[in-house]
Amino acid sequence: MESYTTESNEFYTAYAASHKGVYNLIDAGHFHPSEYISDKISTMLCYFDYLPLYVTGPVNWDSDHVVSFDDETKEICKEIVRNPALDKVLIGLDFFDASINRISAWTVGMRNMQKALLNALLIPFDDLKKMQSEGDFTKIMALQEELKLYPLGDVWNYIC
């Protein structure tokens, strides 16, 4: 029953867009496993002053809800920082998983979201935008590959 949604996300988005002060909560846990909410963030920010996100793990039958430091969580944070929308996106997290300790799930999930935001904040988006406007796509590709080795862990440890 948890994965059941009465209408479509498009219906909810259209309703919210046509009613001032109404926002469509984007819930990562209620989309198809092959659909990503990170792809929706930049578009939603064009039409809404605020974007409420409910970041959670995808629905699985073995374990769900705890936020992981996975590719999608990192992409969500990159979209928030890249747009820039840190002051417009309202981030809610879910830590429920009946098979593990909830305090541990809360701690791990919160730290994973913080790591994903830090990861996004360390990306030199201004440099990437400049390279794109100059048409230097080879340099963009090289920098994006280099960024994969940037020392997120060292920065995280220094801050903590």
Backbone hydrogen bonds, N-H to C=O, Kabsch-Sander energy under -0.5 kcal/mol:
donor,donor_aa,acceptor,acceptor_aa,energy
4,Y,1,M,-1.5
12,Y,8,S,-1.8
13,T,9,N,-2.7
14,A,10,E,-2.5
15,Y,11,F,-2.4
16,A,12,Y,-2.6
17,A,13,T,-2.6
18,S,14,A,-1.5
19,H,16,A,-1.2
22,V,19,H,-2.0
25,L,23,Y,-0.7
26,I,52,P,-2.5
27,D,25,L,-0.8
28,A,26,I,-0.7
28,A,54,Y,-2.4
30,H,27,D,-1.9
31,F,28,A,-0.8
35,E,32,H,-2.7
39,D,36,Y,-0.6
40,K,37,I,-1.5
41,I,37,I,-0.9
42,S,38,S,-0.5
44,M,40,K,-2.6
45,L,41,I,-2.1
46,C,42,S,-0.6
46,C,43,T,-1.1
47,Y,43,T,-0.6
47,Y,44,M,-1.2
48,F,44,M,-1.5
51,L,88,K,-2.5
53,L,90,L,-3.3
54,Y,26,I,-2.9
55,V,53,L,-0.6
55,V,92,G,-3.0
56,T,54,Y,-0.6
57,G,65,H,-0.7
66,V,64,D,-0.7
67,V,94,D,-0.6
70,D,68,S,-1.8
74,K,70,D,-2.2
75,E,71,D,-2.4
76,I,72,E,-2.6
77,C,73,T,-2.0
78,K,74,K,-2.2
79,E,75,E,-2.3
80,I,76,I,-1.9
81,V,77,C,-2.5
82,R,78,K,-3.1
83,N,79,E,-1.4
85,A,80,I,-2.9
88,K,85,A,-1.5
89,V,85,A,-2.2
90,L,51,L,-2.0
90,L,88,K,-0.6
91,I,89,V,-0.7
92,G,53,L,-2.7
92,G,90,L,-0.6
94,D,55,V,-1.2
100,I,97,D,-1.6
105,A,101,N,-2.3
106,W,102,R,-2.6
107,T,103,I,-2.5
108,V,104,S,-2.9
109,G,105,A,-2.6
110,M,106,W,-2.5
111,R,107,T,-2.3
112,N,108,V,-2.2
113,M,109,G,-2.0
114,Q,110,M,-2.3
115,K,111,R,-2.5
116,A,112,N,-2.2
117,L,113,M,-2.2
118,L,114,Q,-2.6
119,N,115,K,-2.8
120,A,116,A,-1.9
121,L,117,L,-2.4
122,L,118,L,-1.5
123,I,120,A,-1.1
125,F,123,I,-2.1
128,L,124,P,-2.0
129,K,125,F,-2.7
130,K,126,D,-2.2
131,M,127,D,-2.5
132,Q,128,L,-2.2
133,S,129,K,-2.6
134,E,130,K,-1.7
135,G,132,Q,-1.2
136,D,131,M,-2.7
137,F,135,G,-1.5
140,I,136,D,-1.7
141,M,137,F,-2.4
142,A,138,T,-2.4
143,L,139,K,-2.7
144,Q,140,I,-2.8
145,E,141,M,-1.9
146,E,142,A,-2.1
147,L,143,L,-2.5
148,K,144,Q,-0.7
148,K,145,E,-0.7
149,L,146,E,-1.9
150,Y,147,L,-1.4
152,L,150,Y,-2.2
155,V,151,P,-2.0
156,W,152,L,-2.9
157,N,153,G,-2.6
158,Y,154,D,-2.1
159,I,155,V,-2.5
160,C,156,W,-2.6
